[in-house]
């Protein structure tokens, strides 16, 4: 019998028989209370029980993100953080599509390997680098089962680049997004590894680089930091939540591109995608974009999180013939409905002045109301307390500031 392991970090790589036994155990206990499961006496298991329970918990956390990979019962998670930080399946498919046709790709920060898996299906081969030995060993097991054209290397990516690592058609990197004490990072230079310092070394082995970055990263500053090799920037959202920024670099370019292109993508629950693309130079809004009047019966448009992240507010106004409420409000109005707007659509029912008297009047009604605040002094939570409402229902309210400086509450409903 294979030796029983004592904990989730003492296991990699698992022997084939232990992996099969653990996969069956996880499948059998997929709906179990994991706290009680850990207390249950089950001597003689040919795998770490703590590891198996961790698999159950990780699968629950990641089931909405990587359903295709989880359909393989022997797919394993090396650590709990792998389920929290792994790439969403839809986003990984985008990465793979951008690298499609490459003969060889270097993934410098493999992690759970979701990107490596999807990229491997569109390219000749992938070399995946992972610093953590446990994560690398688990990743090698997963790739041997699911993507045999992926070679996993346990190494520091900077040291790997400094060695005789060969040449690749493209490279991909997803630097760590948090620093010491779980501190959030807002610049590419603050991430680990520092991809800006690595650029000359990456250019020596690959002519193209995709940088996956936190949605907290400042787009404009990152574009300046990367410099003239940048060709495209993607802000990628899934169901309204911005998941990442993606920077595409031509490391072989002798001159700067004619224009950097911005892409805002939002994957919707029904499987469709809201997509908006524009040159970065066309993002700025001007006074001509501002609404002269806001009245009941007009359509109100709220851009999705990806458009908000790119800051392409002027380009959106020009493309769809809508007018911004004000420079900072990031809401748009139109006399008639427009097709294909990258965001949410509402009908304005009432324009209420945001003053104490009107807030008190509305508070008498209370009830359900979906409240959002754009360019106004109070938070949504504070306003909900003042209005004595709770989230829900089919009424929507946007507290915002108009171009005239007037603060208003736009009461809306969604069109049928």
PyMOL commands that set and color helices and strands:
alter all, ss='L'
color gray80, all
select helices_A, chain A and resi 16-28+34-39+49-62+67-70+80-85+89-99+114-120+133-146+157-162+180-182+188-190+195-203+219-226+280-282+287-289+305-310+313-320+356-363+380-387
alter helices_A, ss='H'
color red, helices_A
select strands_A, chain A and resi 104-107+125-130+150-154+170-173+208-213+230-238+241-250+261-267+273-279+299-303+323-324+331-334+343-353+370-374+396-401+407-413
alter strands_A, ss='S'
color yellow, strands_A
deselect
rebuild
show_as cartoon
